């Protein structure tokens, strides 16, 4: 299964690289697959490359869903550790 995550472009390094913030962490991302990316825009990142530009509303909705999935995973892990007698 492939997964792309939304990130916000915080710095353009040159014509084909940028620093992108994903979940509070900045990472270097290739821009070879998208055109005309600007600081402040959101991109979908997969395997170190921006594969598509997305709007801010869509990016924030996706980030919220990822947070909810993480919370559910934490709850599931807690319930696995509970011993039932």
C-alpha positions, 0 to 999 in steps of 0.5 A, a space after each residue: 500500500 502506498 501512502 502520501 502525506 500532506 506537507 506545507 512548503 516552508 522553504 524553496 532550496 532551488 528549482 527542484 528541492 524544498 523544505 516541507 513541514 510534515 507533522 511539525 518536522 521539516 524534511 527535504 522534498 523533491 519538486 521534480 514532479 510538480 510545477 510552480 510550487 510556492 512557499 506556503 502552498 501544500 503538497 502531497 509527499 510520497 517517497 521524498 517527492 511532492 507528487 501533487 499540489 493540494 489546497 490548504 483545506 484539503 491538507 488540513 482535513 487529511 492531517 486531522 484524519 491522520 491524527 485521528 488514526 494515530 489516536 485510535 492506534 494508541 487506544 488499540 495498543 492500550 487495550 491490547 496491554 489490558 489483561 482481562 480476568 
